[in-house]
Amino acid sequence: MTVLSIRNLPDPVLRRKAKRVRTIDDSVKKLISDMIETLHAAPGRVGLAAPQIGISRRVIVISLPEEEKDEEKEVDIVIINPEIVKRLGERLVNEGCLSVPGYRGEVKRAESVTVKGRDRNGKEIRIKTDELLAQVLEHEIDHLNGTLYLDHLEGINNLHKIDPEETPL
């Protein structure tokens, strides 16, 4: 496993739509391991999409803070080719991003989402969730579509400079 560099704006890979993963082979499994290692080493460490490390593939990893976990949730969530199939409600959240260090902004996110995709073994999964996990899923799937949270800001007044040591998401 390797800790990889996180790409920052204006890196063009962050604005490209990522390619679907056709086969979960050894290269994809290594990518997942490297992404988990990179996420755990990053400040804030909640979610990471493959484009954030320069790989234009539809893979995300999520590691929720301890207070958000329960016995039924995995320590690290891996979703290959994730798609949001349902959004319910709307709420205003304060969000940041590892690829846009030093800033946070108020954006609208769903109250709950349902996401489908595949796990690291290729098994089809479906996650129906709310709160922080719903927000992280929307944020990371946006990355796969070349969208950043900045694109959801209603105005520049909704963007705030923060101490670089603060948690991004």
N, C-alpha and C positions, 0 to 999 in steps of 0.2 A: 504494500500500500504506500501511496505517495501523497504528500500534501502539495497540491497544485496552486498556482497563482490565480487569484480571482481577478477577472477582467473588469475594468471600470469604463464608464462612459468617457470618451466617445467611441470605444472599440466597436467596429461595425458588426461583429458577431452577435452583439446584444440586440441588434435591430433586425436580424434575419429570422425567418420562420425556420425552426429546427426540423430536421428530417425524422420521419418515423423509424423506429427500430424494427427491422424485419425479422431478425433472428437473434435470440439471446445466446450469444456464443461467449467464448472466453474473453474477447475484447470488451464486450458489454459488461461482463461480470467484473473485470478489472476496473472499468470506468466507474461502476457503482462503488467498489471498494475505495477507490481514490477519492470519489466525491464524498463519501462518508467521512473519510480521514480529513479531507479538506474542510468540511463543514464543522467537524469537532474542533478543529484548530482555529476556526474563524471567530471573530468577536460577534457575540449575539447568537450565533449558531442555531438558527431555527430551520431554515430551508435553503436549498441550493439547487439550481437548475444547471444542466450540462452546458448551456451556452455561457454561463458565468465563468466557466473554466476554459472557454474557447472551443468547446466541442458542440457542434450544431446537431445534437441528437435529442429526441424527446424522452429525456430521463430526468426525474426529480428525486431528491432525497430530503427527508424531513426528520428533525430530531427535536421533539417538544421539550420545553423546560420541565423539570421534575414535578412542579406543582400542577402541570397540565396532564400528567400521565396517570393512568390507573392500570390495574393488573391486566386488563384486556387489551391494552394498546402495546404495540411493539415499541422497543426502544428507538429503532430507526425505521422509518417508513420509506419504502422504495416503490415508486410507481413508474412504469415504462409505458409510453404512449398514453398519458393521462388525458381524459376529456371530461369537462364539466357537462353533465347531462341534465342537471336541474339546479336552479338558483331560487331561493325564497327570501323575500324581505330585502331590506336595505338598511345599512347602518353606516355611520361616519366613524372611521378609525384613523389613528395616527400611525403612519407606516414609514419605514425606511428600507434601505437595501444595501447589501454588501457591495454592489456594483456602483452605488452612488453614495460614497462615504461622506459623512459630515452634514447630512441633511435628513430631515423627516418632513412628511407632509400629511395633510388630512385628505383622505380619499374615501369614496363610497365603495363599500363591499357588501356582499350578500350576508344576511343573517345566518343562512345555512346553505350548504351545497351538497350535491351528490356527484361523485367523481367515479368514473370507471377507467380501468387500465389493466396492466399486468404486473404481477410481483416479480421479484428477481429470478424466480423459477419458471416464469412464463404462465403461471396460473392467473386466470381472470379474476380480478378483484373489483369490489364496489365499496366505496366509502361514503356514508351519509353522516355529515357532521355539522357542527356549528362553532361559534366562538373563534378562538385562535386558530385551530386547525383549518376551519373553513377559509379564514383570511389567508393563511399560508398557502393553501392549495390554490386559491385564486391568483395570488402573487406569483407563485412559481410557474403555474401554467401560462400566465401572461408572458413570462420570460421565454417560454417555448414558442410563443407567437410573435416574438420581437417587440413586445410591449413592456414598458416600465411603469412603475407606479406614478412617475412624473406625468405620464400621458393621461392619468385619471384626475389630476388636480383641476379644480374648477377655476383656479386663478393663482397667480404668483404669490399672493398673500397667504395662501395655504401651505407654502413651503417655508420651513424654518431651519436655520443653521444650528447644528448641535455640536457638542464636544465630540471629536472623533472616537473617543473611548466609549460613548453611549451605545446601547444595544440598537442595531439597525431596525429590527422588526418588532 
